[in-house]
Amino acid sequence: MTRAYGRLPRFATLVAGFAIVAAACSPAAPTTAPSTGAATTPPASQGPVASAAAEKYPATGEVTCANGATPGSFDGEEYKGKVKSIEAPDAYTVIFNLCSTDTAFLEKMAFSVFSIYDSDWLDANVPSGKALTTMNGTGAFKLDQWQAGAEIDYSAFDGYWGDKAAAAHAVLRWGSESAQRLNELRSGNIEGMTLVGANDFDAVANDASLQLSSPPAGTNLNTFYLGMNHDIKPWDNDLVRQAVSYAIDKQRLVDNFYPPGSEAAKYFTPCALEFACGGDPFPDFSVQKAKDLLAQAGYPNGFETKLQFRPAVRGYLPQPPQIAEELQSQLAAVGIKVTLDQQDDAQYIVNSNTGKLDGLFMLGWGADYPEITNFMDYHFGAGCTAAFGKCYPDIATELATGGATTDAATRTTAYANANSALVKDVPMVPLAHGAFANAYVKDLTVAQASPLSNELLFRMNVPSGGDTLRFMQNSEPGSVFCADETDGEALRACEQSMEGLYGFEINGSKPIPALATSCDPNADGTVWTCHLRQGVKFHDGSDFTAHDVIASMALQWDAGNPLHKGKSSQFEYWAGLWGDYLHASKQPAAPE
């Protein structure tokens, strides 16, 4: 994570009005002009957009937005979402009608989960499940093959609309141990790797054949936390959860297991983000206070439970087994006796998102986009993840207020109130904001350690005249249908081939136009009009049009859509970031 944010005054310009945003975010165009080609008429098989006819989703029925205490509705069901409709007046314009101002609209459009798929490809590949292992994007690299258990192979897409890939080929590999990845780098088997081990920073920095790419101190856009599901005993007792918040010596964790530049967490959202650190901080470490609260809760001698975790190394969690053992020791000191429960990496994420982690659990979050809504809304908003049990209304109400205005004073108060409610309710205990670094061979240019963990291989050169760039991450993706993924290893694999209406600048977090030349708001930010780039081709040669945008969004938004199917078919990010699904009662049951 390499960008220096300071306090990130992201919305200072927005207070003056959304017209400024429109000017600031209009076509900051690619370095190479795309082909302008003539607009093509989509084939009749693409349905409503044939002959460039207008299209709207939902096609029938009206979405009623929530209004204060009055809930919204659609098709006879309550609706808590932020999106009212998506329409295409022609083949190269898409209009998003929102229920209220969304302060992070462009950042969400740049997030890879909302990449655009060819609508015909979706029809052919989602029902069969082939979409889990193949991609048909518009990006600079196209997927050639996924060699399960070994690597994913890409090649440059000759028909790409922008700057062509710097290398003819790329290979994405994985290895769970940082030492293994570093050995592969030193041996010349790869050109780059993620997440240098906490004890190897100096070794890489001092190796004349390598380069260390790391973020400035104090800009760690991630959070490691200890979670609890309050729908399950004993976590249904507020005093037990509060006891856990006193039981952990966070600074000891950071000093002993994290690389330089890491920070003990006092708030859930890193303080580098605007509005993040107002209101009450989480309390300081106190064994006695933890014991007193457990006694008040009816557990004077403590209790037994599990500490669940996965082995995957992340920027927020550099040494999972060792940190689990340290937490086991610290919890024992207050009377909570935990048995360590290491789970399969991919299954662990499913278990978390579906509320099936019944003990204490270790998890974390790395920024998908640099805004407080990304951290708070997904976890605690109206469409919150099930990891902590049913959503907390006192937190969600404040988040709805903070995310629906550009007024800095209102946002400051709302997020301060939300932070104080987090301390009172304790769905989790934030423990650390981890520093991290990537490593590359010395003569590679455009080395990346993205603040959003979305390193783009097609922008890196191949040293010494080779034609293949090889990069190693921590683990194998669960799938490459990233509309239904939440794990960064899968998202990175998708980002090499897939594109959204916007993307993020290299090694930064500013949203920039991609498949849209601009997305422009109305005066109050409730209507966003996106002008699409013309002449863009998908990897199979299909033309990109507005119908593809609507189809890609609708399959996530509408739980009754026949294409609302994926690896888990939960599409957690949609509800987490946009508030709710259409036909939420048809949301599939979580997989066992």
Summary of the structure (lengths in Angstrom):
residues: 592
radius of gyration: 23.4
end to end distance: 34.7
largest distance: 74.9
contacts: 2101
relative contact order: 0.22
helix: 31%
strand: 20%
